[in-house]
Amino acid sequence: MKSKKPETNGNVADSEIQSAATASTEEMVARFTKQREELEVDRYFRALVKLEGSDLHMKVGQPPIIRVHGTLKPLNRGPVTAEEMTRLLFPMMTQRSREIFDKEGGSDFAYTIELDGVTWRFRVNMLQQLGRLGLVARRVNNFIPDFEGLHLPPVMESLCHYDQGMILLAGVTGSGKSTTIASMLNYINRNYIKHILTLEDPVEFVFKDEKCLINQREVGIDVVDFSVGMKHAVREDPDIILVGELRDEETFMTAINAAETGHLVFGTIHASTSPSTIGRILDLFPEDMHSAIRSAISMNMKAIVAQKLLKSIKPGVGRVPTCEVMTFNPTVRKLVLEEGDHKLADAIRIGEEEGMQDFTKSLKDLIDQELIDRPTAFQVAPNKESLKMRLKGINVSQPGIL
């Protein structure tokens, strides 16, 4: 007679469940406690830190190049060969980042090294150009400077006092958006008892809990993508949510809905000015949705801050941000709702008493504080004549135009 098999109702036997659970637990423990082995490429990351550089560039046929205070400087060694580049860079990638690299020709991920007992973080882009491997890495400061240390305008502090709504930082890659938001979150961390949840790709600044409880989730490691992370976020009892980047329709809708339901949402977006950010958001959506999106923006947006980094002339200060700040007072909300985007620049100038400022005012202030020189200011000024007038003490805002 054949022995009777245990009754399982089509499920895995208890012993198998226990074995799988144990293996899973061991894998999780290993994942969160494993120390990374030293890699040959780490010496170039250490050089980046020691030279106080912001970026490391590695290209076949060139020596490693470091950007220091905005200037590219090659390291003192010969060009990196294609074979050496492969040997240096491939071990940096995890299985996931390698799969993305093979599929898309590039991959973004976080990387860390230890130097003198301190952990340094980097935001890495592994790329392929002309069929050869390359790398660009941005150093993330361990220390999160305050508003004064970053030379940000005083209005930035007041933006941290909102209980709900959305605040966006706009700018091109490398304009300091992430650092500014980190400074704002750290201010909240020191002054309020709240739950802050961040969703980033990758995590850049690692916060230490002070008054706030802070949970940081990295896309691709802690959660599969931004949209899933945002769906989870509203169920995780946050007071404040940081969305690393608003890059598609679904992520923006989830973020604006979170702002609508009582959360304070911070995010970044690629746009050159505060007014043009409205159009950049609308570009994420089909035209038949634009009216509804304008309504959502006008009701929930608290401020859009656009910034650019400029080389400083002050000793000990590498670069400083020039900022355009558009807060959503009744005039701005009305213009956004009624498609009056072309008048938003005038609304910013008229709203200076409420803390708003355009790039012209920001540049004038930076010159007055002896943080930048006049040639630098005029090189980036959106309206050189307006800046000349400002420097002569003449404000060209026209209160009656709106």
BAKOL-636982 format. One line per 5 residues: their letters; for each residue x, z, y of C-alpha. Coordinates in pm, 1 decimal. Layout:
BEGIN
a> X/Z/Y | ...
! end
This chain:
BEGIN
mkskk> 0.0/0.0/0.0 | 128.2/-89.7/344.1 | 179.7/196.7/582.6 | -66.1/209.5/868.5 | 77.9/129.7/1212.6
petng> 14.8/383.3/1486.7 | -293.4/323.7/1701.2 | -179.1/189.5/2042.4 | -488.1/0.1/2167.9 | -252.4/-282.9/2262.4
nvads> -34.0/-54.5/2476.0 | 333.1/38.1/2440.2 | 390.3/340.3/2214.1 | 456.8/675.9/2385.5 | 821.7/676.9/2272.2
eiqsa> 876.1/333.3/2426.8 | 708.5/441.8/2751.7 | 933.3/747.8/2766.6 | 1242.0/535.7/2696.6 | 1148.2/283.4/2966.2
atast> 1076.0/557.8/3217.6 | 1411.3/723.8/3146.2 | 1596.9/393.2/3182.5 | 1411.5/319.4/3504.5 | 1497.7/661.2/3645.4
eemva> 1864.2/620.2/3555.3 | 1871.4/277.3/3721.2 | 1712.4/419.3/4036.1 | 1958.0/708.4/4051.5 | 2248.4/466.2/4005.0
rftkq> 2112.0/240.0/4277.2 | 2094.6/513.1/4540.3 | 2416.0/700.1/4448.8 | 2658.7/427.1/4344.2 | 2970.5/399.7/4559.9
reele> 3080.4/47.0/4641.4 | 3427.9/-52.6/4528.3 | 3685.1/-159.1/4785.4 | 3696.2/-536.3/4845.6 | 3981.1/-748.0/4977.5
vdryf> 3768.8/-867.6/5271.3 | 3722.2/-508.9/5392.0 | 4054.1/-520.9/5579.6 | 3909.2/-771.8/5824.4 | 3606.3/-552.1/5883.8
ralvk> 3840.2/-257.8/5947.6 | 4032.3/-472.1/6198.2 | 3702.7/-550.6/6374.0 | 3630.5/-178.6/6410.9 | 3981.6/-84.4/6523.3
legsd> 3987.0/-359.4/6785.5 | 3637.8/-253.1/6905.7 | 3508.2/-604.0/6846.8 | 3143.9/-700.5/6818.8 | 3162.8/-992.2/6572.9
lhmkv> 3380.4/-1122.5/6291.4 | 3395.0/-1499.3/6226.7 | 3548.2/-1646.2/5912.3 | 3586.0/-2022.8/5876.5 | 3794.8/-2229.4/5636.2
gqppi> 4100.5/-2368.4/5813.9 | 4105.8/-2093.9/6077.7 | 4237.6/-1737.1/6076.4 | 3967.0/-1466.8/6094.0 | 3841.0/-1449.6/6454.2
irvhg> 3703.7/-1142.3/6630.9 | 3487.7/-1135.9/6943.8 | 3598.9/-858.6/7181.8 | 3391.6/-805.8/7498.3 | 3256.6/-1158.2/7467.9
tlkpl> 3594.1/-1330.6/7409.0 | 3697.9/-1482.6/7073.8 | 4042.8/-1370.7/6954.5 | 4213.3/-1486.9/6628.7 | 4378.6/-1228.0/6405.4
nrgpv> 4752.8/-1254.1/6350.0 | 4758.1/-1438.8/6015.9 | 4744.7/-1793.7/5886.0 | 4433.5/-2005.2/5829.5 | 4201.1/-1906.3/5544.5
taeem> 4191.8/-2166.5/5267.0 | 3872.4/-2270.8/5087.8 | 3985.2/-2099.9/4767.4 | 4074.7/-1778.4/4950.1 | 3741.2/-1779.2/5136.3
trllf> 3550.8/-1797.2/4809.1 | 3760.1/-1514.4/4665.8 | 3704.5/-1301.4/4977.1 | 3334.9/-1357.0/5039.3 | 3150.3/-1409.0/4711.4
pmmtq> 3205.4/-1047.4/4590.9 | 3020.1/-923.6/4902.2 | 2690.1/-1070.6/4786.7 | 2440.0/-896.2/4562.4 | 2245.0/-1092.5/4302.3
rsrei> 1953.3/-1123.3/4547.4 | 2165.3/-1241.9/4842.5 | 2348.2/-1487.8/4613.4 | 2016.8/-1633.0/4493.1 | 1901.6/-1675.2/4854.7
fdkeg> 2236.7/-1831.8/4947.5 | 2219.7/-2081.4/4660.1 | 1861.2/-2173.4/4749.6 | 1881.3/-2184.7/5130.3 | 2250.3/-2242.7/5207.9
gsdfa> 2276.3/-1907.0/5386.0 | 2192.5/-1540.8/5341.4 | 2153.6/-1234.0/5567.7 | 2234.7/-883.5/5447.2 | 2377.2/-548.1/5555.0
ytiel> 2732.5/-448.2/5466.3 | 2917.5/-117.5/5501.5 | 3277.4/1.5/5491.4 | 3439.1/344.0/5510.4 | 3707.7/402.6/5773.1
dgvtw> 3862.5/743.8/5843.4 | 3565.7/919.9/5686.1 | 3310.6/722.8/5891.4 | 3064.9/468.0/5750.1 | 3045.3/148.8/5955.8
rfrvn> 2756.4/-95.7/5920.0 | 2751.6/-469.9/5976.0 | 2480.6/-734.8/5988.8 | 2621.7/-1026.4/5788.4 | 2524.0/-1391.4/5776.7
mlqql> 2689.6/-1580.1/5490.7 | 2673.3/-1950.9/5564.0 | 2774.4/-2291.6/5440.8 | 2908.0/-2556.7/5679.6 | 3043.9/-2896.0/5581.3
grlgl> 3020.2/-2781.2/5219.7 | 3246.9/-2480.8/5276.9 | 3178.1/-2109.4/5273.4 | 3187.0/-1907.3/5595.2 | 3076.2/-1577.6/5745.9
varrv> 2963.3/-1424.1/6072.7 | 2924.1/-1045.3/6086.9 | 2792.0/-831.9/6372.9 | 2919.4/-473.0/6398.8 | 2646.2/-214.2/6441.3
nnfip> 2749.6/86.4/6646.7 | 2721.1/421.1/6467.1 | 2652.9/589.3/6798.7 | 2320.8/505.9/6962.1 | 2377.0/516.0/7339.7
dfegl> 2112.3/647.3/7577.9 | 1953.2/443.7/7856.2 | 2220.8/537.0/8109.3 | 2497.7/451.8/7863.2 | 2345.7/107.6/7816.3
hlppv> 2283.5/68.9/8192.0 | 1914.7/-2.2/8133.4 | 1660.9/25.1/8417.7 | 1479.1/362.4/8459.9 | 1144.3/211.3/8356.2
meslc> 1263.6/194.6/7994.0 | 1216.4/570.4/7958.8 | 854.7/554.0/8075.5 | 778.0/291.7/7809.4 | 860.5/550.2/7541.4
hydqg> 570.5/775.1/7644.9 | 289.5/551.2/7514.9 | 88.0/673.1/7216.2 | -27.5/328.1/7106.3 | 9.8/-38.2/7183.7
milla> 291.2/-290.8/7146.9 | 628.7/-321.5/7322.7 | 837.5/-634.2/7266.6 | 1207.0/-698.3/7333.3 | 1273.7/-1068.1/7392.8
gvtgs> 1602.6/-1253.6/7399.9 | 1833.5/-1484.1/7211.4 | 2045.1/-1371.0/6917.0 | 2314.7/-1130.0/7033.2 | 2136.3/-1025.4/7353.6
gkstt> 2126.8/-657.2/7258.5 | 1757.3/-633.2/7168.5 | 1817.6/-414.9/6862.3 | 2042.3/-175.7/7056.2 | 1784.1/-134.0/7331.8
iasml> 1506.6/-58.6/7083.5 | 1733.2/183.3/6897.0 | 1794.7/366.1/7224.8 | 1419.4/386.2/7288.9 | 1345.2/517.1/6939.2
nyinr> 1624.5/771.2/6967.2 | 1475.2/896.1/7294.8 | 1143.5/947.1/7116.3 | 1329.7/1112.4/6828.2 | 1477.1/1369.6/7067.2
nyikh> 1159.4/1439.5/7262.2 | 854.6/1403.9/7035.5 | 740.6/1524.5/6694.2 | 627.2/1199.3/6532.8 | 669.4/983.9/6223.8
iltle> 874.2/669.7/6293.0 | 872.3/392.9/6032.2 | 1107.7/96.1/6064.8 | 1092.1/-235.3/5880.3 | 1416.1/-430.7/5924.6
dpvef> 1611.0/-722.7/5779.0 | 1864.7/-576.0/5747.3 | 1864.5/-212.2/5864.9 | 2109.4/-189.1/6155.1 | 2113.8/152.0/6323.5
vfkde> 2067.7/442.8/6082.6 | 1880.1/722.8/6258.5 | 1917.8/1095.2/6198.8 | 1597.7/1299.3/6204.4 | 1586.6/1526.7/6508.0
kclin> 1231.8/1609.9/6615.1 | 1092.0/1302.7/6439.4 | 1057.0/1216.9/6071.7 | 1213.9/870.8/6035.8 | 1181.0/638.5/5736.4
qrevg> 1371.0/309.2/5738.3 | 1283.8/24.9/5499.9 | 1504.5/-278.4/5445.2 | 1344.5/-610.1/5355.7 | 1471.5/-738.0/5022.4
idvvd> 1586.4/-394.4/4907.3 | 1304.0/-150.2/4978.9 | 1023.3/-404.5/5016.4 | 992.9/-770.2/4922.2 | 919.0/-914.5/5271.4
fsvgm> 792.3/-832.0/5621.0 | 426.9/-909.0/5554.5 | 410.0/-680.9/5249.7 | 606.0/-414.3/5437.4 | 359.5/-424.0/5726.5
khavr> 63.8/-394.9/5488.1 | 228.8/-86.6/5338.7 | 320.0/52.8/5680.6 | -33.9/120.4/5800.8 | -91.7/328.5/5485.0
edpdi> 222.8/538.2/5533.5 | 90.6/754.3/5820.4 | 328.7/634.7/6092.8 | 287.6/712.2/6461.4 | 544.9/450.8/6557.3
ilvge> 638.0/129.8/6373.9 | 944.5/-86.1/6437.6 | 911.2/-443.4/6315.0 | 1258.5/-598.1/6318.0 | 1137.8/-942.2/6421.9
lrdee> 799.2/-1105.9/6480.0 | 873.2/-1435.1/6311.7 | 541.8/-1562.9/6173.0 | 164.9/-1551.3/6212.3 | 98.8/-1293.1/5941.3
tfmta> 361.6/-1045.4/6062.5 | 241.1/-1064.1/6422.7 | -124.5/-1022.0/6324.8 | -46.2/-718.2/6112.2 | 163.7/-571.4/6394.7
inaae> -97.5/-629.2/6665.5 | -366.2/-484.3/6436.7 | -150.1/-175.0/6388.6 | -123.7/-143.3/6768.5 | -499.7/-186.0/6794.1
tghlv> -565.6/95.1/6544.9 | -365.2/360.2/6729.0 | 2.0/300.3/6647.3 | 287.5/233.4/6888.8 | 458.7/-83.3/6763.6
fgtih> 803.7/-203.9/6870.0 | 926.3/-552.6/6785.7 | 1169.7/-826.1/6881.1 | 1108.1/-1193.3/6941.9 | 1320.2/-1495.4/7034.1
astsp> 1222.6/-1591.2/7389.3 | 1423.3/-1633.7/7708.6 | 1192.8/-1460.6/7959.3 | 905.6/-1214.2/7957.2 | 643.1/-1470.6/8070.5
stigr> 762.0/-1734.1/7821.0 | 716.2/-1480.1/7540.0 | 340.4/-1533.1/7566.4 | 382.2/-1901.1/7479.6 | 628.7/-1814.4/7203.4
ildlf> 368.6/-1588.4/7041.1 | 96.9/-1851.5/7073.9 | 326.8/-2104.7/6902.9 | 296.8/-1896.1/6585.9 | -77.1/-1976.8/6567.2
pedmh> -299.2/-2284.3/6549.4 | -452.8/-2381.6/6884.4 | -805.9/-2277.7/6788.1 | -681.6/-1916.4/6760.0 | -507.3/-1901.4/7099.3
sairs> -804.4/-1752.9/7285.2 | -835.5/-1466.3/7034.1 | -459.2/-1403.8/7041.7 | -458.7/-1393.0/7422.1 | -736.5/-1136.0/7406.2
aismn> -541.9/-925.2/7153.9 | -224.0/-945.9/7365.3 | -398.8/-852.6/7690.4 | -568.3/-553.3/7528.2 | -276.5/-413.9/7326.2
mkaiv> 54.9/-520.1/7482.9 | 214.0/-251.6/7699.7 | 533.4/-429.1/7805.0 | 761.5/-723.6/7733.4 | 1129.1/-676.9/7818.7
aqkll> 1358.0/-981.9/7813.6 | 1731.5/-929.0/7831.9 | 2068.6/-1102.2/7829.1 | 2416.7/-952.8/7790.8 | 2675.1/-1013.3/8061.9
ksikp> 3046.3/-938.2/8078.3 | 3111.6/-631.0/8291.4 | 3383.3/-576.0/8551.6 | 3365.4/-196.3/8526.8 | 3658.1/-39.4/8336.8
gvgrv> 3551.9/90.9/7997.5 | 3227.2/-108.4/7997.3 | 3232.4/-422.2/7782.4 | 2897.6/-586.1/7846.6 | 2578.1/-487.1/8027.8
ptcev> 2220.4/-613.9/7994.6 | 2030.7/-788.2/8267.6 | 1663.8/-712.8/8206.0 | 1331.9/-864.6/8305.6 | 1051.7/-610.5/8264.0
mtfnp> 684.1/-711.3/8259.6 | 442.0/-422.5/8213.0 | 77.6/-498.7/8143.1 | -107.0/-382.3/8452.6 | -458.0/-520.2/8527.2
tvrkl> -313.1/-826.8/8703.1 | -90.1/-925.4/8411.8 | -364.7/-863.8/8157.0 | -602.8/-1084.8/8356.6 | -347.8/-1366.0/8386.5
vleeg> -272.6/-1360.8/8012.8 | -640.8/-1359.1/7924.9 | -722.9/-1646.0/8163.9 | -420.6/-1863.3/8071.6 | -247.7/-1801.1/8404.2
dhkla> 99.3/-1777.9/8247.7 | 255.3/-1981.1/8532.3 | 171.3/-1695.7/8772.1 | 325.8/-1417.4/8562.0 | 666.6/-1446.5/8732.1
dairi> 499.4/-1377.1/9067.9 | 307.9/-1084.9/8917.6 | 639.5/-932.6/8804.0 | 787.4/-955.2/9155.5 | 476.2/-805.5/9311.7
geeeg> 473.9/-525.9/9052.0 | 814.4/-381.3/9141.6 | 661.4/-58.3/9270.6 | 520.0/-6.2/8918.9 | 863.1/-47.1/8758.7
mqdft> 856.6/-420.1/8692.1 | 1156.4/-635.3/8773.0 | 1262.8/-995.5/8729.7 | 1612.8/-1117.3/8642.3 | 1691.1/-1170.2/9011.5
kslkd> 1633.6/-804.2/9097.1 | 1820.8/-694.3/8784.8 | 2124.4/-906.3/8874.2 | 2123.8/-775.2/9229.7 | 2113.6/-415.2/9100.2
lidqe> 2402.9/-479.7/8859.9 | 2611.0/-622.5/9145.8 | 2526.8/-321.0/9366.4 | 2634.6/-87.1/9084.3 | 2961.2/-281.0/9055.0
lidrp> 2891.2/-358.6/8690.2 | 2914.7/-737.2/8724.9 | 3066.8/-972.8/8980.0 | 2882.3/-1228.3/9189.4 | 3009.4/-1538.9/9003.5
tafqv> 2870.9/-1397.9/8676.3 | 2536.9/-1321.7/8839.2 | 2501.0/-1667.1/8994.7 | 2601.5/-1833.5/8668.4 | 2297.6/-1689.8/8486.7
apnke> 2054.7/-1651.2/8778.1 | 1727.9/-1837.8/8711.0 | 1690.0/-1893.4/9086.3 | 2015.6/-1889.3/9281.2 | 1846.4/-1909.6/9621.3
slkmr> 1630.7/-1606.9/9542.5 | 1941.9/-1413.6/9439.4 | 2114.7/-1507.6/9767.9 | 1813.0/-1376.8/9959.5 | 1806.6/-1056.9/9753.2
lkgin> 2172.0/-991.1/9823.6 | 2091.7/-1025.1/10196.3 | 1817.0/-763.9/10156.7 | 1525.6/-1007.8/10163.8 | 1258.0/-987.6/9893.7
vsqpg> 1079.0/-1321.3/9855.5 | 772.2/-1186.6/9672.1 | 443.4/-1301.7/9818.4 | 165.2/-1044.1/9769.1 | -115.7/-1285.5/9852.7
il> -48.6/-1558.7/9597.9 | -237.9/-1401.8/9309.8
! end
